[in-house]
Amino acid sequence: MPVAERVEFCACGNEANMLAIRLARLFTGRKKVLRFVENFHGWADEVTMAGTAGIVAPEVKVIPMNDINLVEKELATKEYALIMTEGGGAHMAGQMPWDIEFIKAIPGIANKYGTLWQIDEVVTGFREDKGGWQAVVGVKPDLTSLGKCTSGGMAIGAIVGRADVFEAFNPKSPAERSLRHTGTWNGNPLLSSAGVAACTLYKDGEPQKKAREMGAYLKEQGNKILKDKNISGRLYGRTIIHLHFGPLDFEPDNEYSPPTRDIQKIFDKEMANAKTLLGLHLLHRGIATMGARFFVLSSVHTKQDIDRTMEAFASSLDDMLAEGVLPTI
């Protein structure tokens, strides 16, 4: 990751995002944080979903995704220390994906107004490329947060970024610009050893290639099933395959895009309930998913695993059609 001139380890991705905010405030001398609707960064006050019960985050503003004019309007106030984006898009790497041209425009605008830009790669780090999602789209942020991918699934987090921003960790920095970062699990030797082993496996890109191949196969087979059954829905994504039930506004021309750009349709509550029901049907058939909201592929999945999953998928959809809970074309 070209952004990783320095690294600081912590206990999890949530902590890495909190560290990013503190670093940005010390570096810029500002307080405010700009975030985006439905982007997930953890459970702490300043990184959790807007409107979550019990949070106090007066310095955080949350705006709609993919509106570069709105981003510039906010950053032009020169009040923001940090702008945060979730790698791939909102909800596990892109249930609502980023417009790539929008993402490519952010660094220029952030730099223009003196705001740091962070990509949260807790989910996407090393998943599709050894350089993370930022390497896939060809951008270089100022900071990046990483999570359990850094240690092969063990509980760890890290913030990586520009050397000058990380001067806050330098013990020679003046007190007003110094960040003392303590924690029992920061750089824990056991977890770090697991990380060395895992990252060594990632470096040649073969695990990522295998996961992409299995993701493409699952998506191809699953969309054929949906079309054959006249169900109004599509699978989309690369190594995390998302499922959309609902109106098909167009046929996507790329692997990331859902068949609609309407965020209300993508996060429709009734269709979310249908996906939860699908998840239960799949569990009864021996297939575990994240509530059928997405299918997370890895390098250890095989074609046989996908075929078995698709058999269960087709059978589950048949039952749900009989129950009258799925939209049809």
C-alpha positions in Angstrom: 0.0 0.0 0.0 1.8 3.2 -1.1 -0.1 5.1 1.6 1.6 3.1 4.3 4.7 5.2 5.0 4.0 4.5 8.7 1.9 2.1 10.7 0.4 2.1 14.2 -1.2 -1.0 15.6 -4.3 -1.2 17.8 -6.9 -3.7 18.9 -9.5 -3.5 16.0 -10.7 -1.5 13.0 -13.0 0.6 15.2 -9.9 1.8 17.2 -8.0 2.4 14.0 -10.8 4.8 12.8 -10.7 6.6 16.1 -7.0 7.0 15.8 -7.4 8.4 12.3 -9.7 11.2 13.6 -7.3 12.1 16.4 -4.3 12.2 14.0 -6.2 14.4 11.6 -7.2 16.8 14.3 -3.6 17.1 15.5 -2.2 17.6 12.0 -4.8 20.1 10.8 -5.7 21.9 14.0 -9.4 21.4 13.1 -12.2 19.4 14.8 -14.9 18.5 12.3 -15.3 15.1 10.5 -17.2 14.6 7.2 -18.8 11.2 6.7 -21.3 9.6 4.3 -24.8 8.1 4.7 -24.8 4.4 5.4 -21.0 4.1 5.6 -20.0 2.0 8.6 -16.8 2.7 10.6 -17.4 1.1 14.0 -19.5 1.6 17.1 -17.8 4.6 18.8 -19.7 7.9 18.9 -17.8 9.7 16.1 -17.7 6.7 13.7 -21.1 4.9 14.1 -24.2 5.3 12.0 -25.9 8.7 12.3 -29.0 8.5 14.5 -27.7 5.6 16.6 -29.1 5.7 20.1 -26.9 7.2 22.8 -24.2 8.8 20.6 -22.8 12.3 21.0 -21.0 13.5 18.0 -21.4 17.3 17.4 -18.4 17.6 15.2 -19.5 15.0 12.7 -21.5 15.8 9.6 -23.0 13.0 7.5 -23.9 13.7 3.8 -25.2 11.7 0.9 -22.8 9.6 -1.2 -21.4 10.4 -4.7 -22.2 14.2 -4.7 -18.8 15.9 -5.3 -20.3 19.4 -5.4 -21.7 18.9 -1.9 -18.3 17.6 -0.7 -16.6 20.7 -2.0 -19.2 23.0 -0.5 -18.5 21.4 2.9 -14.7 21.3 2.7 -14.6 24.9 1.4 -15.5 26.0 4.9 -12.0 24.9 5.9 -13.4 23.5 9.2 -12.9 19.8 8.5 -9.9 17.8 9.8 -10.9 14.5 8.0 -13.2 13.1 5.3 -13.9 9.4 5.8 -15.0 6.9 3.1 -15.7 3.2 3.4 -13.7 1.1 1.0 -15.8 -0.1 -1.9 -18.9 1.7 -0.7 -21.5 1.5 2.0 -22.2 -1.7 3.9 -19.5 -4.4 3.5 -17.5 -3.1 0.5 -20.3 -1.8 -1.6 -23.9 -2.7 -1.2 -24.2 0.9 -2.2 -21.0 1.3 -4.3 -19.0 4.5 -4.8 -19.0 6.2 -8.2 -15.4 5.7 -9.1 -15.1 9.2 -10.7 -16.4 10.6 -7.4 -13.7 8.8 -5.4 -11.0 9.9 -7.8 -12.0 13.5 -7.4 -11.8 13.5 -3.6 -8.0 13.7 -3.1 -7.7 16.9 -5.2 -10.6 18.6 -3.4 -9.4 17.5 0.1 -5.9 18.7 -0.6 -7.2 22.0 -1.9 -9.0 22.8 1.4 -6.4 21.3 3.8 -8.5 18.3 4.8 -7.1 14.8 5.2 -8.8 11.9 3.4 -9.1 8.4 4.9 -10.3 5.2 3.3 -11.6 2.7 5.8 -10.3 -0.6 4.5 -11.2 -2.7 7.5 -13.3 -4.9 5.2 -11.5 -4.4 1.9 -7.9 -4.3 2.9 -5.9 -6.9 0.9 -9.2 -8.5 -0.1 -9.2 -7.8 -3.9 -5.6 -6.6 -4.3 -2.5 -6.7 -2.2 -2.7 -2.9 -2.2 -6.3 -2.9 -1.0 -9.4 -1.4 -2.7 -7.4 1.8 -3.2 -5.1 -0.1 -5.6 -8.1 -1.5 -7.5 -9.4 2.0 -8.2 -6.0 3.7 -8.4 -6.1 6.3 -5.6 -3.8 7.2 -2.7 -5.5 8.6 0.5 -3.7 10.2 3.4 -4.7 7.6 5.9 -6.1 4.0 5.7 -7.6 1.9 8.5 -7.2 -1.8 8.5 -8.7 -4.6 10.6 -8.5 -8.4 10.9 -7.3 -8.8 7.4 -4.0 -7.6 8.8 -3.7 -10.7 10.9 -5.5 -13.4 8.9 -8.7 -13.1 10.8 -7.3 -12.6 14.3 -8.4 -9.5 16.4 -6.1 -6.7 15.4 -6.3 -3.2 13.8 -3.9 -0.7 12.2 -3.8 2.8 10.9 -1.4 3.5 8.1 -0.5 6.7 6.3 1.7 9.6 5.6 4.9 10.0 7.6 4.3 13.7 8.4 0.8 13.0 9.8 2.3 10.2 12.0 4.8 12.7 13.6 2.2 12.9 16.4 3.5 9.6 17.6 7.1 10.9 17.8 8.0 11.4 21.5 10.0 14.5 20.5 6.8 16.2 19.2 5.6 19.2 21.3 3.0 18.3 23.8 0.2 20.1 22.0 0.8 18.0 18.9 1.6 14.7 20.5 -0.5 11.6 20.7 0.1 9.1 23.4 -1.4 5.8 22.3 -1.5 3.1 25.0 -3.3 -0.3 25.0 -2.6 -3.8 26.1 -3.4 -5.2 22.7 -1.5 -2.8 20.5 1.0 -4.8 18.5 0.4 -7.9 20.6 3.2 -10.4 19.7 0.9 -13.4 19.1 -1.4 -11.5 16.8 1.5 -9.8 15.1 3.0 -13.2 14.4 -0.3 -14.3 12.8 -0.2 -11.1 10.8 3.3 -11.7 9.4 2.2 -15.2 8.3 -1.0 -13.9 6.7 0.5 -10.9 4.9 3.3 -13.2 3.5 0.5 -15.2 1.9 -1.2 -12.1 0.5 1.9 -10.7 -1.2 1.8 -12.6 -4.5 -1.9 -11.8 -5.2 -2.9 -15.4 -5.7 -5.4 -15.6 -2.8 -7.1 -12.4 -4.1 -7.2 -13.8 -7.6 -8.9 -17.1 -6.4 -11.5 -15.1 -4.3 -12.3 -12.9 -7.3 -12.8 -16.0 -9.5 -15.1 -17.7 -7.0 -17.0 -14.4 -6.6 -17.5 -14.1 -10.4 -18.7 -17.7 -10.6 -21.2 -17.4 -7.8 -22.6 -14.1 -9.3 -22.9 -15.7 -12.7 -24.7 -18.8 -11.5 -26.9 -16.9 -9.0 -28.1 -14.3 -11.6 -28.9 -17.1 -14.0 -31.1 -18.7 -11.3 -32.8 -15.3 -10.5 -33.5 -14.7 -14.2 -34.8 -18.3 -14.8 -37.2 -17.9 -12.0 -38.3 -14.4 -13.1 -37.4 -12.9 -9.7 -36.8 -9.2 -9.7 -33.3 -9.2 -8.2 -29.6 -9.3 -9.0 -26.3 -10.3 -7.4 -23.4 -7.8 -7.8 -19.9 -7.2 -6.5 -16.5 -8.9 -6.8 -15.3 -10.9 -3.7 -18.2 -9.8 -1.5 -21.4 -10.5 -3.5 -24.4 -8.4 -2.6 -28.0 -9.3 -3.3 -30.7 -6.8 -4.4 -34.4 -7.7 -4.3 -36.6 -5.1 -5.9 -37.0 -3.0 -9.0 -34.5 -3.4 -11.8 -34.0 0.1 -13.2 -31.3 -1.1 -15.6 -28.9 -4.0 -16.3 -25.6 -3.1 -14.7 -22.7 -2.5 -17.1 -20.0 -3.3 -14.5 -19.4 -5.8 -11.8 -19.8 -3.4 -8.8 -23.2 -1.8 -9.7 -26.6 -2.9 -8.4 -29.5 -2.6 -10.9 -30.6 0.7 -9.4 -28.9 3.9 -8.2 -31.8 4.7 -5.8 -30.4 4.2 -2.3 -34.0 3.9 -0.9 -34.6 0.9 -3.1 -31.3 -0.7 -2.2 -32.0 -0.4 1.6 -35.7 -1.0 1.3 -36.9 -2.5 4.7 -39.3 -4.9 3.2 -36.7 -6.4 0.9 -34.2 -6.5 3.8 -36.7 -8.7 5.6 -36.9 -10.9 2.5 -33.1 -11.3 2.6 -33.2 -12.2 6.3 -35.8 -14.9 5.5 -33.6 -16.2 2.7 -30.7 -16.4 5.1 -32.8 -18.7 7.4 -33.8 -20.9 4.4 -30.1 -21.2 3.5 -29.2 -22.1 7.1 -31.7 -24.9 7.0 -29.9 -26.2 4.0 -26.4 -26.0 5.6 -25.3 -22.6 4.1 -24.2 -19.8 6.4 -24.3 -16.3 5.2 -24.4 -12.8 6.8 -28.2 -13.0 6.9 -28.2 -13.5 3.1 -27.3 -9.8 2.8 -24.0 -10.8 1.1 -21.9 -13.8 0.2 -18.3 -13.3 1.4 -15.8 -15.3 -0.8 -12.3 -16.2 0.1 -9.4 -18.1 -1.4 -10.4 -21.4 0.3 -13.8 -21.6 -1.4 -14.0 -24.1 -4.2 -16.3 -24.5 -7.3 -17.9 -27.3 -5.4 -18.7 -25.0 -2.5 -20.3 -22.5 -4.9 -22.3 -25.2 -6.7 -23.7 -26.5 -3.3 -24.5 -23.0 -2.3 -26.4 -22.3 -5.5 -28.4 -25.5 -5.2 -29.5 -24.3 -1.7 -30.1 -20.8 -3.2 -32.4 -22.1 -5.9 -34.3 -24.4 -3.5 -34.7 -21.5 -1.0 -36.0 -19.2 -3.7 -38.6 -21.8 -4.8 -39.9 -22.0 -1.2 -40.0 -18.2 -0.9 -41.9 -17.8 -4.2 -44.4 -20.3 -3.0 -44.7 -18.2 0.2 -45.3 -15.1 -2.0 -42.6 -13.0 -0.3 -40.4 -12.3 -3.4 -40.9 -9.6 -6.1 -41.2 -11.0 -9.6 -40.7 -9.5 -13.1 
